[in-house]
């Protein structure tokens, strides 16, 4: 059984604990699955818009620079060849789509395993809620300072998208915000600490659909 203290939105202890069975998240942690999920998310972040010119795309004559024999110099082809300055690339780069997808259930399980790993490593802090009337970076920074997380990479998980919370945290270095429905294994493993609201944790504990 996992039992963690609940804090207020200002970082004060409420005196209450949040308890649940870790088996609700996953039976065990599969490092290979987590690795595969992270590699997939990183591959999907690659733009792949690079491009270089091949010999055929370089402007210039295709005529041989000088005759093959009798000059005393090394033989040369045309000015477009890769060995000459300004020539084309021997293996020119082309725009490439690196994205791919693992099975949906595998990604859902990887997210739950990453979340379980956070709890096992004591890297989770639970708060009652985090609702802001207007964007205010000072409020989020004060909360992290009170929780002792101001100098650590931190991911804040809330029940649903809240632009005020997102705008309040975006200027704080190494801090990210994600709604519970959008949380994935890569986000969880990227940040050292997880700050999650009780409502968001309730959603994350629900069986995957």
C-alpha positions as CSV (number, residue, x, y, z in Angstrom):
1,X,0.0,0.0,0.0
2,X,1.3,3.5,-0.9
3,X,0.5,6.3,1.5
4,X,1.6,9.9,0.9
5,X,0.8,13.1,2.7
6,X,-1.5,15.6,1.0
7,X,-0.5,19.3,0.8
8,X,-2.5,22.4,0.1
9,X,-2.1,24.5,-3.0
10,X,0.3,26.7,-1.0
11,X,2.5,23.8,0.1
12,X,1.2,23.3,3.7
13,X,0.5,19.9,5.1
14,X,-3.2,19.0,5.5
15,X,-2.6,16.1,7.9
16,X,-4.3,13.7,5.6
17,X,-2.8,10.9,3.5
18,X,-3.6,9.6,0.0
19,X,-3.6,5.8,0.0
20,X,-3.9,3.3,-2.8
21,X,-2.7,-0.1,-4.0
22,X,0.3,0.2,-6.4
23,X,-1.1,-2.8,-8.3
24,X,-3.8,-0.5,-9.6
25,X,-1.1,1.1,-11.8
26,X,1.0,-1.9,-12.9
27,X,2.1,-5.3,-11.6
28,X,5.8,-4.6,-12.3
29,X,8.1,-2.3,-14.3
30,X,9.4,-3.4,-17.7
31,X,12.5,-1.3,-18.4
32,X,12.5,-2.4,-22.1
33,X,9.0,-1.2,-22.6
34,X,9.8,2.2,-21.0
35,X,12.9,2.4,-23.2
36,X,10.9,1.6,-26.4
37,X,8.3,4.2,-25.4
38,X,10.9,7.0,-24.8
39,X,12.7,6.2,-28.1
40,X,9.3,6.5,-29.9
41,X,8.4,9.8,-28.4
42,X,11.9,11.2,-29.1
43,X,11.8,10.0,-32.7
44,X,8.4,11.7,-33.1
45,X,10.0,15.0,-32.0
46,X,12.5,14.9,-34.8
47,X,11.6,17.3,-37.6
48,X,13.4,15.6,-40.4
49,X,13.3,18.7,-42.6
50,X,17.1,18.5,-43.5
51,X,18.1,18.4,-47.1
52,X,21.4,18.8,-49.1
53,X,22.1,18.9,-52.8
54,X,23.3,15.9,-54.7
55,X,25.6,16.1,-57.8
56,X,22.6,16.4,-60.1
57,X,21.2,19.4,-58.2
58,X,24.4,21.5,-58.3
59,X,24.6,24.3,-61.0
60,X,27.5,23.9,-63.4
61,X,28.7,22.1,-66.5
62,X,28.7,18.4,-66.8
63,X,31.8,18.5,-69.0
64,X,35.0,16.9,-67.8
65,X,37.4,19.6,-66.5
66,X,40.3,18.4,-68.6
67,X,41.3,15.3,-70.5
68,X,42.0,12.1,-68.7
69,X,45.7,11.6,-69.6
70,X,48.8,13.6,-70.5
71,X,48.4,16.6,-68.2
72,X,50.5,15.2,-65.3
73,X,47.6,15.9,-62.9
74,X,45.2,13.6,-61.1
75,X,42.2,12.7,-63.3
76,X,39.1,14.8,-62.7
77,X,35.5,14.6,-63.6
78,X,33.1,17.6,-63.8
79,X,32.9,20.4,-61.3
80,X,29.9,19.0,-59.5
81,X,31.7,16.0,-58.0
82,X,31.7,15.7,-54.2
83,X,35.5,16.0,-53.9
84,X,35.5,19.5,-55.1
85,X,34.5,22.6,-53.1
86,X,31.0,23.6,-53.9
87,X,30.2,20.1,-55.4
88,X,27.2,18.0,-54.5
89,X,27.1,15.6,-51.6
90,X,27.9,12.0,-52.3
91,X,25.0,10.8,-50.1
92,X,22.7,13.8,-50.1
93,X,20.3,14.1,-47.2
94,X,16.6,14.0,-48.0
95,X,13.6,15.0,-45.9
96,X,12.7,12.1,-43.7
97,X,9.7,11.2,-41.5
98,X,11.1,9.5,-38.4
99,X,7.7,9.1,-36.6
100,X,6.1,5.8,-35.8
101,X,3.7,4.5,-33.2
102,X,3.8,1.6,-30.7
103,X,0.5,-0.1,-29.9
104,X,-1.9,2.0,-27.9
105,X,-2.1,-0.5,-25.0
106,X,1.7,-0.7,-24.8
107,X,2.0,3.1,-24.4
108,X,-0.8,3.2,-21.8
109,X,1.0,0.5,-19.8
110,X,4.4,2.3,-20.2
111,X,2.8,5.4,-18.7
112,X,1.4,3.5,-15.8
113,X,4.8,1.8,-15.2
114,X,6.6,5.2,-15.3
115,X,4.1,6.5,-12.8
116,X,4.6,3.5,-10.5
117,X,8.4,4.0,-10.7
118,X,7.9,7.6,-9.5
119,X,6.1,6.4,-6.4
120,X,8.6,3.6,-5.7
121,X,11.5,6.2,-5.9
122,X,9.7,8.7,-3.6
123,X,9.6,11.3,-6.4
124,X,5.9,12.2,-6.1
125,X,4.3,15.1,-4.1
126,X,0.5,15.2,-3.8
127,X,-1.5,18.5,-3.5
128,X,-5.2,19.0,-3.0
129,X,-5.7,21.2,-6.1
130,X,-4.1,23.9,-8.2
131,X,-6.5,26.5,-9.5
132,X,-5.5,30.1,-10.4
133,X,-7.8,33.0,-11.2
134,X,-5.2,34.5,-13.4
135,X,-1.7,33.6,-14.7
136,X,0.7,34.2,-11.8
137,X,4.2,32.7,-11.9
138,X,4.9,33.8,-8.4
139,X,2.2,31.5,-7.0
140,X,3.6,28.3,-8.7
141,X,7.2,29.3,-7.8
142,X,6.1,29.8,-4.2
143,X,4.4,26.4,-4.1
144,X,7.5,24.6,-5.5
145,X,9.7,26.5,-3.0
146,X,7.5,25.5,-0.1
147,X,7.7,21.9,-1.2
148,X,11.5,22.0,-1.6
149,X,11.4,21.4,-5.3
150,X,12.5,24.8,-6.6
151,X,15.9,23.5,-7.8
152,X,14.7,20.3,-9.3
153,X,13.1,19.3,-12.6
154,X,9.4,19.1,-11.9
155,X,6.3,18.0,-13.8
156,X,2.9,19.3,-12.5
157,X,-0.1,17.1,-13.4
158,X,-3.6,18.5,-13.2
159,X,-7.0,17.0,-14.0
160,X,-7.5,18.9,-17.2
161,X,-5.9,21.7,-19.3
162,X,-5.8,25.0,-17.4
163,X,-4.2,27.9,-19.3
164,X,-3.7,29.9,-16.1
165,X,-1.6,27.1,-14.6
166,X,0.3,26.5,-17.8
167,X,1.1,30.2,-18.3
168,X,2.1,30.5,-14.6
169,X,4.6,27.6,-14.9
170,X,6.1,28.1,-18.4
171,X,8.7,30.7,-17.3
172,X,10.0,28.6,-14.5
173,X,13.1,26.6,-15.6
174,X,12.8,22.8,-15.8
175,X,9.1,22.9,-14.9
176,X,6.4,21.4,-17.1
177,X,2.6,21.1,-16.9
178,X,0.5,18.3,-18.2
179,X,-3.2,17.3,-17.8
180,X,-3.7,13.8,-16.6
181,X,-5.2,12.6,-20.0
182,X,-2.1,13.8,-21.8
183,X,0.5,12.4,-19.5
184,X,3.0,9.9,-21.0
185,X,6.0,7.9,-20.0
186,X,8.5,10.3,-21.7
187,X,7.1,13.3,-19.7
188,X,7.3,11.4,-16.5
189,X,10.8,10.2,-17.0
190,X,12.1,13.5,-18.3
191,X,11.4,15.3,-15.0
192,X,12.9,14.3,-11.6
193,X,9.9,15.1,-9.5
194,X,6.1,14.8,-10.0
195,X,3.6,17.1,-8.4
196,X,0.1,15.8,-8.9
197,X,-3.3,16.9,-7.6
198,X,-5.6,14.3,-6.0
199,X,-8.2,14.6,-8.8
200,X,-5.5,14.0,-11.4
201,X,-4.2,11.0,-9.5
202,X,-7.7,9.6,-9.3
203,X,-7.9,9.8,-13.1
204,X,-4.5,8.2,-13.6
205,X,-5.5,5.3,-11.3
206,X,-8.5,4.4,-13.5
207,X,-8.1,1.2,-15.6
208,X,-6.9,2.0,-19.2
209,X,-9.6,1.8,-21.8
